[in-house]
Amino acid sequence: MRSENFVTVNVCICSIFDDHLNVLLKRRELPPFINSWTIPESFFNNDDESLESVADRILLEESIKKVYIEQLRTYSDIKRRQVISVCYFAILSSHSIDTRIGNWFPLKNLPKDLVFNHEEILNDLLKRLEGKINYSPIAFNFLPKQFTWNDLQKVYEIILNKKFVAPNFRRNILLKYDLKELKEKKKTLYGRPSSFLSFKKEIL
């Protein structure tokens, strides 16, 4: 007799702050592995809602809405044979959240007691971001609507784990994206104030 399969939806919620790419984790409340760390998760019942609406519900439970969200992958974990996991990731600007609320961990320094295959999922998330940032405007989702060149460069450096020479970085970005320089300036303790920018569109 064939056993019943269950489908869960996971949402990897990530943001950049404190010079790290961080992910939001929760303590698991159900067996097995009660109190271990888990990516936010909910079961899917296809009679009631779509996969996307489950992902939205998970975000709303964390008081998050209207953010960039994308499907990462579907997983079938050998340790969890009857469960298929459909995973998404959501990107938040740190300016839109209180980073003191919730359990945030650097994606490159995760807790040891992650449940099931969640370490694999988060490693795949990092690979997706490392690849996608080179050919899409996904980096701008980590920023507020107004940002500086330094803010944008820091996003690239943190995700790709490499340093860029500022003039070269700006030249390459302007070949790909249309940025608008705003009248407002960001005050600094040292040196000249930096002009704020806004992202207009991708250059095709």
N, C-alpha and C positions, 0 to 999 in steps of 0.2 A: 504494500500500500504506500502510495506516494505521500510524503509529509507536506504539510502546508508551508508555503514560503511567506515571509513577512517583508515588507518594504519600509525602510526608514529614510528620512530626509535629514541630512546634516548640513549645517551652514557654518563654514569657517569665516569668522568675522575678524577682519584684520585692519590695522591702522598703524601709522608711523608716528612715534613720539619717543622722547628720551633717546634719540639716535638709534632706535631699533625698529625693525618690522615686527609688530606684536600681534598676537592672536588671542581672542577671548575664549577661555575654557571654563567649564562648569564641573562641579562635583556630581558624580553619578549617583542618582537616588534609588536606582533599581538594581537587583541582583542580575548577573554576577558583578563583582568588582565594585560593590557599594563604596562610595566616597572616593573612588579614583577619579582621575581627570578625564573629561570627555569633551569633544566638540559638541556644541548645542545640537540637539537631536529631537525628532518627534516621529512617531509612527504615521504611515500614510494609509488612508482608507479611501480607495478610489471611488467609493460610492458617495463620498461627501465633498471632496475637494481635489484640486489638481496638485501635482508636485510643486508647482510654482507657488500656489497659495499656501501650502504647508511651509515652504521656505519663508514666505512673507510673514506667516504667523510666528515662526521662530524669532524673526527679527523684531516683530512687535512686542513679543514677550521681553525683549531686552530694550524696549522703548526706542527702536530704530526703524525708520521708514524713509522712503524715497532716497535710496542709496544705490550705487552700482552693484549689481548682482549678476553672476554668471555661473552656469553649470560647470563643474570641474570634471567629474567622472562618475561612473557607476561601478561599485565595488561588490564583490562577493568574497567574503572573508572565510578562509578555511576554518578559523576558530569559531565561526558563527554561521554554520552551514545553512540554516534556514532563513537567514536575513540577507537581503540585498539592500545596499545603501546607495542612495542617490545623493551625491555631494555637490554643494554649491559653495561659492565664496562671495563675500560681500566686502566692499572697501569703504572705509569711513575716513573722513578728514578728522584729525585729532581736535580740530577747532569745533566740531559738531557734537562732541561727547565730553563727559567728565571722566577722564582717564583714571581717576581715583576710585571710581565705582566699577566693580567687577574684577575678575581675576585675569589679568593680562600677563602673557608670557612672551618673551622674545622668541620668534620662530626658530632661531638658531640655538636656543637654550631652553628646550622644552622639559617639563617634569618627566621623571622616569616612569611614573605609574599611569601612563596613558592607556586607555582601554582598547581592546581589540586591535584593529589595524589603523588606529588614528594617527600614529606616528608616520606611517606610510602615506596617509592622506595629506598630512601637513607637509611632508617632503615633496609630494607631487604639487601642492599649492605653490611652494617656493619655486619649483622648476617652471611652473606655468607663468608666474610673475616675471621670472628672470628672462623667459623667452618673449613674452608678450610686450614687455616694456620697450623692446627694441623695434617693434613694428606697429605699435598702436598707441593712442593717447591715454592709455590706462593710468599713467603716472599722475595725471591731473586730478584723478578721483581721490588721491591722498591729500590734496591741497584744498584750502578754502578758495572761494571765487577770486579773491585777490591774493597774490603771492609775489615773491621776489625771485630773481634768478637764483639766489643762494638757496631758497626754499626748494625750488624745482631740482637743482643739481643734487641737493642732499637726498631727495627721494631716489634718484638714479643711483647714487653712490651706495646708499644703504641696501637697496634691493640687489644690485649687481656686485656689491662688496668690492668696489674698486674706486679709485680717485680719478677725477677728470680735471684737465686744465680748463679753466673757466672760459677763455676766448674760444677754444675749440669746441667745447660743449655747447656754448650758445650758438655758434655758427651751425653746428649739426642740427640742433633743435629747430632753428629757423628755416632750415631746408625742408622740414617735415610739417611744421605747425605754424599757424598764423596766430601770433600773440599780439595783444594790444597793450601798449605802455600807457598807464594811467597817470593822471595828474598827482594823485596822492602819493606820498612817499613814506617809507618806513624809517623812523628815526633810529639811530644807532648811537651807542655810547662813544664809539670811536669812528673816525672817518666820515665820509659824506653819506647823507641819507640815500637809501636805495629806493628806486622807483618800483611801485607795484605794477604787476602785469595781470592780464586776464587771458584765458584761452578762448580763442574765437572758433577756430576750425582746423581740421586736418588738411594739409595741402596735398592734393591728389597728383 
